[in-house]
Structures are given as structure tokens and as C-alpha cells.
Amino acid sequence: MLHPESLSQQKVGDIVSRNYHAAGVFRQYGIDFCCGGGISLQQACEKKEAPLDEVMQQLTDLAGAASTGTSENYHEWDPAFLIDYIENTHHRFVRSKSNEIAAYSQKVAHVHGERHPENVSIYHTFIGLAQDLLQHLEAEETAVFPLIKKVSRLKEENKPLDDQLREQLQAELEGMESDHEHAGETMAQIRQLSNDFTPPPEACTTYRILYQNLAGFEENLHKHVHLENNILFRKAQALIS
């Protein structure tokens, strides 16, 4: 539940954690709710020069609608279940879409790059982003996520955690958040290069499909990072605190 009287001081990431539909409002005003979710709504609006009262009203309206609708309450999920969801939904999405978008991007860069050189930059930037993300997913699945599950299981069984395990998980979480920040910055570069994923009027079908896919990739990435930074990793931090 969002409380209008204190809403301006709530962290952006916390607002989205309680109602993911708030992400749509933040996206409308260019407010970063995943990597930049640690600041208050007021600070976020000031940073983007967005009208605080207007944003708060939209969020309050969403809270009322959410009380009568159905939505996944990710915040209530235990770490192991949330990890499985992230892997099966968002990790699978990255793996399935990266090659497809890269192929579209390569074609558009080749055909339209001379007249619209930004597409050459988009192609190279996306290739770098995809490579980084795929390596990141492997690190999460082989090291970070199993570690979180292990710590969660030990806590459930009321078994002690040694300092080495705590320090290991803390270091892994910090590394993953750093990767997320870099991915978010790179995706923002692609958005800027593509004029907010807006193709020129004369763009061909492949050109338009590429930009639609890039927009969808960004939306998925934002939710992916939000679920990890603002929910899963906070749960993991609480386990070792």
C-alpha cells in the first residue's frame, strides 16, 4: 500500500517492489527505478525535472487499482522461488533475444549505416552489452544464486553462518550490482542513439522491428535488474546482516 502523505520520501525501488505497475509511471518520466532505485521519489523527480505532485497522483491511483486487481507480489516470494522465476523468465529472455536483436541490428547497420551512422554505433554497443549480460548470467547461475540459496537454507534450518560465507556473498552482491549499473548505462546509450527507439519516417520494416525489439529489451532489463537489486539482493543482505 502506498501512503500519499509519505510517498515523496519513499525510495523509488521500494515503490516498485510493492507494485510493479509503478514502473510504467517511472518509465514515462525517465525515472530509473532499477539501478537508481535507492533514492527517494522526491529526489528522483528533481533529478529528472518531473512534476512531483503529478507523479505522486499517478502512483496513488495505481495503488487503488492494484487493490482490486491481480499482480505478482514478488516482495513476498522466498529467495529460492524468486531466483527460479528470474532464471526461467528474464535469463531465458536475454539468451533468446540477444542473437535475434544482434542480427536485426547488423542488417540495419549494413543497409542504413551510411545515411544513419547511429545504427552502426547501436550495433556495436548492443553486441558489447549482450556479451556482458551473457557472462553476467553465467556468473549468477553458477556462483551467486547457489550461494544465496545455500545461505537461505542455512537460515531456515537455524544453522550458523561463518564470516567467510557472509563476506563471499557480500562481495558477489556488490559485483552483480556493479554489472547491473554498467548494463543500465549501456542500454541508456542505445536509447539515446536511437532517439528513444524512434525510427525515421522512411524506415523499413526491419528497421522498425529492431527499434521495437530494443525497446522491449530495455523494458525487460529494467524489470530484471529491479527484481534482483531491489528485492532479491535485499533479501540476501538481510540473511547475512
N, C-alpha and C positions, 0 to 999 in steps of 0.2 A: 504494500500500500504506500502510495506517495503522499506526503504530508505537505500541502502547499505552503504552510507557514514557515517550514524549514527547508523547502525544496531547493532554494537557491544555494544553500550551503552543503547540500549532499554531493558526493562525488559522482561524476558522470558515469564511471564504471559501475557504481553501486546501483544507480538508477536503472541502467540497462540490465543488470543482474536480476533485478526484481521483475522487470517487464521488458523483454527483448524488443517488443514493438517500439519502444522508445528510440531504438537505433534508427528507425526511419526518420524520426524528427531530427535527430542529431545529424544524420546524413544530409538532410535538407539544408541545414545551416553550415555544413562543412565542419562540424564539431567532431573531433577524434575521440571516440568512446572506447577504443581498444588500447592502443599503446599510450594514449594520452588520457586514459580514464581515471587517473589518480588526482585530478584537480576538481574543484567544486564547479557546479553548474554556473555560478556567477563568474568565476574566473574564466571558464571556457567561453562563455558568451562575450566577455570583454575581449578575450584574445581574438575572436572571430568577428567582433563588432556586430554581434547578433542581438536582437531585441530580447532582453531577459524576460520581460513580462509576457511577451508573445510565446516564447519557447515554453515557459512555465505553464501557460494556459493549455498549450497543446499536450504537454505531458500529463497534466491533471485530467484532461478529457480522456486520454488514453487509459489512465488508471481506472476511471469509471467504466470504460468499455471492457477492460480486462476482467472486471469483477463478474461480468455476465457471460464471458466467452471462455474458450479453452485455449490454453497455451502451455508449452513445456516449462515447468518450473525447474530450470537447470540448477538453481541455487540449492535446491533440496536434495539433489542426487548425491549419492556417495561417490567418492573419488574413482573407484574401480568402474562403476557404471558409466560415469561421465567420460572416463578415458576410452572405454569401448565405443561410446557414441561418437566421440571426436575422431577416433581412428576409422570407424565404419562410414562416417558421413564426410568429414572435412578432409582427412588424409586421402581417402579414396577419390574425392573430388579433385584435389590437386594433381594426383597421379593421372587421372583420366583426362583432365582438361589441358594439362601443360603442353603435351605434344600437339594436340589439336590447335590450340591457340598459336603455338610456335609456327605451325605450318601455314595458318592463315596470315600471320604476321610476316613471314618470309615472302609469301606471294605478293602481298600488298607492298612491301618494301621494294621488291624487284620491279613490279609493274608501275608503281606510282611514286617511287622514291625520288626520282629526278625532279618531279614537279612538286612533290610534298615530302621534302627530306626528313621531316619529323618522323615519318614512318620507318626510316632506317634506324633512327635512334630508338624508337619504340621496340623494334625487333631485337636489337642488341640488349637493350635494358631488360626486356622480358625474358630473354634467354638466360641472362645472368640471374634474374630473380627466380626463375624456375629451377635452375641448378642449385641455388642456395636453399630453396624450400625443400627440394627432394632430399638433400643431405640433412637438413633440419629434421624432417620427418623420421628418417632413419635413426637419428640420434635420440629422438623422443621415444620411438618404439623399442629400441634396443637397450637404452640406458635410463632415461628419465622416468618414463611411465612405469616400468617394472619396479623402479626404486620407490615411487610414490605408492604403488600397490603394496609393496613389502612393508613400508612404514605404516600404512593404514591397517594392514593385517596385524602387525605387532601391537598397535594401539588397541585394536578391537579385542585382542587376546590378553590385554593388560600386561604385556611383556615390555621390559625396559628397552630404551633406545640408547645406544652408545654414542659418544660425541663424534666419532668418526663418521657414523651414518648420518647424523644431523648435518655435519659440515659438508659431506658429499652431496646431500640433497640440496642444501642451500646454494652451493656452487653451481649445481646443474640448473636450478631455477633461474639464477641470475644470468647464466649463459643463454638460456632459452629466451628470456625476456629481451636480452640484447639483440638476439636474432630477430625477434618479432619487431623490434623498433626499426631495425635496418630494412626489413621487408616492407613495413608500412611506409617508410620514407621512399623506397624504390617504387612502390605502387603509386604514391603521390606524384612522383616524377612522370610516370606514364600517363596519369590523369592530366597533368599539365601539358605534356607533349601532345596529347590527343584532343586538347580543347574540351576537357570534361567529357571525353568519349563521344564527341560530336563530329561525325564525318562531314566533309564538304558536300554541298548540294549535288554535285556531279558524281559522287562516289558510287562505285559499282556495288553489286550485291556482296562480294567477298569483303570489300572494304567495310561495309556496314555490319556484316556478321562479325568481323574482327572486333570492331568497337563495342558491339553488344556483348560479345564474349568477355572482353576486357572489363567492362562494367560489372558483369556477373562475377568475374573472378575477384574483383576488388570487394564486392559485397560479401562473398563467401569468406574471403581472407579476414575481413573485419570481424565477422561473427566468430570465425575460428580463433583468432587471437583473443577476442573478448572472452570466450569460454575458457581459454587457458589462463590468460593473465589475471582476469578479474574474478574468476570462480575457482577453477581447478588449482592454480598455484596458490591462491589464498587459503584454500582448504589444506594444501600441503604445508604451507607456512604454519598454520595453526597446529598441525600434527607435531611439528618439531619445536614449537615455542615452549 
